[in-house]
Amino acid sequence: MTTPGLFTSLMVAGAAAMLSAALTQAILPLLQRYALAQPNARSSHRAPTPQGAGIAVIAATLFVAVIIMAWSGTTEMGIPVAVPVATLFIAIVGLADDIKSIEVLPRLLLQAAAVAAIVVTAPGDLRIVPACPLWIERAILLLAGLWFVNLVNFMDGLDWMTVAEVVPVTAAIVILGALGELPASTTLMAAALCGAMLGFAPFNRPIAKVFLGDVGSLPVGLLLGWCLLQLAWHQQFIAALLLPLYYLLDTTVTLLRRMTRGEPFWAAHRTHFYQRATDNGFTVWRVAGEVFVLNIALAALAIGSTAASPVAIKILLLAIGGIAASALMFRFSRP
C-alpha cells in the first residue's frame, strides 16, 4: 500500500485551503443575496447570516483530492467512485434543504441513499466483525452512517464548532495514514477536507460572516464518516470511536433526553450541551476553544490506541476519552 508522506498531505491540505478560501470569497455575495439563514429556535445567531459556504468546502475537498489521486497514477491512491458521487449527491440534497426545507422522511431517505451507495459498494472483505453475517454488519453500518451524517449537521450550530471538530479529527487521520494505518486514498481525502475547513475558518470565526449550511454539514459528515469507517475496517475500532467522541456523546445524550421527555426530537431545538453552554454564559470563543482542545486530546488518545496491543489498554484509553468528554458536557450544562 502506497502511503503518502506528511509533506504530501500538507501540500494537499494547503492547496485545498487556498481553493476553499478563494471559492468562499467568490460566492459570498451570491449567498448574501439568495441564501440568508434566518434565526430560528435552533440558531445561535441573532441576525440573518448567509449560508452555503459548504459549496466551496466540498468543491475544494473533492477537486484537490481527486486531482492528486488521478495524478499519482497508482491504484493504491485511487478512491472508490461511490465516495465522491455520494458526496455530491448528499450536497445537492443539503442545498435543496437550505433553499426550501424538505420534509423529514424524504430527507432521511435521500441521505440514506447516499450512505448506502458507499456501504453497499464496499468490497466484501472489508469487515469490522468477521464472525457477524455481512448483511447484518452492512445494515448496522448504514444506520450508523445515517446517524453520523445527521449528528454532524446537528452539531453545526455555533461559529467554529464544525471547524473545531473536523480539523483535529482529519489531522489525526492524516497522521495515522502516514503511520501506515490507513489507505492512501483515505489519508489524502482527510488532508483535503482538513485544508478546506481551514480555508473556510476565517469566514466562520465569531461573529461568522457565513455558515456551512446543510450543503456543507451533510457531505462533511459523510466524508468524515467514510474516513472513520476505514479506520474501523482496518481493525482500529477504538480509534474510530475516540476521534468523534464528543460529537457522539453530545448528540446521543441530547437525543435520548428529548425522547424520554416525550419531546419531538426531530424538531429544531437548543438543548445540545454546546448550545446550553452559551445560554449558561460561556462565550462562543470559549465553547469552540474548549471543544477544540478536547478533540486534540481525543486525537492523541486515538493515535495512542493504534499503537497499543493489549485490548485492555485500548479500552482504558476509550474510557479516559469518555470521561473527558462527559466532564466537558457537564461543565457546559452548568452556569
C-alpha positions, 0 to 999 in steps of 0.5 A, a space after each residue: 500500500 502506497 502511503 503518502 508522506 506528511 509533506 504530501 498531505 500538507 501540500 494537499 491540505 494547503 492547496 485545498 485551503 487556498 481553493 476553499 478560501 478563494 471559492 468562499 470569497 467568490 460566492 459570498 455575495 451570491 449567498 448574501 443575496 439568495 441564501 440568508 439563514 434566518 434565526 430560528 429556535 435552533 440558531 445561535 445567531 441573532 441576525 440573518 447570516 448567509 449560508 452555503 459556504 459548504 459549496 466551496 468546502 466540498 468543491 475544494 475537498 473533492 477537486 484537490 483530492 481527486 486531482 492528486 489521486 488521478 495524478 499519482 497514477 497508482 491504484 493504491 491512491 485511487 478512491 472508490 467512485 461511490 465516495 465522491 458521487 455520494 458526496 455530491 449527491 448528499 450536497 445537492 440534497 443539503 442545498 435543496 434543504 437550505 433553499 426550501 426545507 424538505 420534509 423529514 422522511 424524504 430527507 432521511 431517505 435521500 441521505 440514506 441513499 447516499 450512505 448506502 451507495 458507499 456501504 453497499 459498494 464496499 468490497 466484501 472483505 472489508 469487515 469490522 466483525 468477521 464472525 457477524 453475517 455481512 448483511 447484518 454488519 452492512 445494515 448496522 453500518 448504514 444506520 450508523 452512517 445515517 446517524 453520523 451524517 445527521 449528528 454532524 449537521 446537528 452539531 453545526 450550530 455555533 461559529 467554529 464548532 464544525 471547524 473545531 471538530 473536523 480539523 483535529 479529527 482529519 489531522 489525526 487521520 492524516 497522521 495515522 495514514 502516514 503511520 501506515 494505518 490507513 489507505 492512501 486514498 483515505 489519508 489524502 481525502 482527510 488532508 483535503 477536507 482538513 485544508 478546506 475547513 481551514 480555508 473556510 475558518 476565517 469566514 466562520 470565526 465569531 461573529 461568522 460572516 457565513 455558515 456551512 449550511 446543510 450543503 456543507 454539514 451533510 457531505 462533511 459528515 459523510 466524508 468524515 464518516 467514510 474516513 472513520 469507517 476505514 479506520 474501523 475496517 482496518 481493525 482500529 475500532 477504538 480509534 474510530 470511536 475516540 476521534 468523534 467522541 464528543 460529537 457522539 456523546 453530545 448528540 446521543 445524550 441530547 437525543 435520548 433526553 428529548 425522547 424520554 421527555 416525550 419531546 419531538 426530537 426531530 424538531 429544531 431545538 437548543 438543548 445540545 450541551 454546546 448550545 446550553 453552554 452559551 445560554 449558561 454564559 460561556 462565550 462562543 470563543 470559549 465553547 469552540 476553544 474548549 471543544 477544540 482542545 478536547 478533540 486534540 486530546 481525543 486525537 492523541 488518545 486515538 493515535 495512542 490506541 493504534 499503537 497499543 496491543 493489549 485490548 485492555 489498554 485500548 479500552 482504558 484509553 476509550 474510557 479516559 476519552 469518555 470521561 473527558 468528554 462527559 466532564 466537558 458536557 457537564 461543565 457546559 450544562 452548568 452556569 
